[in-house]
Amino acid sequence: MSLKTELDALRADFMAKASPEVREAMARADAELAASGIAQRALKAGDRVPDFQLPDVRGDYVRLRSRLEISFTIYE
């Protein structure tokens, strides 16, 4: 089962149990996201991810590239 299929099933289950107010809010949020064009700007399968850094749990910054280098070293 693909991730999309699993997520679609989870969403359908959630929406079936949600109140009308929550379903309406979700529909509005979906429409706003679609109108924003964010999907067209998202990375697609096969795209190269730009290097970036984020804080870890201690507040130290970790670069993606450094994490990937460690991963490749471990699995080689």
Secondary structure, 3 states (H helix, E strand, C coil): CCHHHHHHHHHHHHHHHCCHHHHHHHHHHHHHHHHHCHHHHCCCCCCCCCCCEEECCCCCEEEHHHHHHHHHHHHC
